[in-house]
Amino acid sequence: MNYECPKCLGDGFAGWHQSTFRNKKRVYKKICPVCLGSGETDWISNITINQPKITDSFLESVWGSGPTDVFVGGWDGEILHFDGQSWAPMDTGSDADIKDIWGSSSTNVFASTNSGGILQYNGSSWSQAQNTEGYIISSLWGFSQDEVYGVCVEGNVFKFDGQDWSLLPDQATMPLRAVWGSGPDHIVAVGRDGGRSFQFDGTNWAMKRHHHGIDSLYGIHGQSRSRFFAVGVNGHTIFNDGVQWHPMENMTKAWMIWDVWCSPSGKAYAASEFGGVLNFGN
């Protein structure tokens, strides 16, 4: 089966190919025969499902400031940190499920919970930062420590100005599960209807229809406005090239992929419900 990459045709990311098992790891390769035939190899990537599991908790969120500073969050207040070599649990002081994690730096990290609370990490410890009046913020995204957005399962949007969280008047017509942006004038939120998104252009929020037949989406992240991914139910992944969305065939339909994070270099991590962390990229 031939899979074409966006470097060749711009509308690729057509599929994932299961290639081999080794060292207790299941490896998937994204095959690009066109680039391989021309000697190009930079689009040959893989997903690795790590075994054994790093935790028995369901993991729902992931964020990192770099490949040696990655946080994943899950049920019962569990957050684990990756230092480039190994994963270690952190003391959050909370037993609420962690819905999402985002930070402006390694010493300023936020985590939202299913109790409506916001936790904040200062580089050494976690503490309770604020309560959002009963609204459950399902996803966080920002551009600095003074400009952070949170989207809710109720379809609402919150904004943090460095001091307080405020409820914006804009509201989506579907539950929102994830938000990400490449800049203050390009913010994209996805949710229960995988065929629509709620987008901010720097002035207005608006619902956008982009693709049919995709289940609920729970995570979104990318390198730029011309290269970002959304993941969700049944392992579904869709890719945006800056113009339109493209569904990716995959071999991970048994996995519920909750969240995805991409580093500037292209390395990406995805958190799954079975306590597994998927790696994407070289």
Protein Blocks (a to p, Z undefined) as FASTA:
>chain_A
ZZddfklnopgokbccdfbdcehiacdddddfklmmnopaklpccdddddddfbfbdcfb
dcdfbfklccdddeehiacddehjaccdddehpabdcfbdcdfbfklccdddfkopacdd
ehjaccdfbdeehpacfbdcdfbfklccdddfkopacddehjaccddfbdcfbdcfbdcd
fbfklccdddfblmbccddehjaccdddfbghiacdfbdcdfbfkbccdddehhiacdde
hlaccddddfklmpccfbdcddfkopacdddfkopacdedZZ
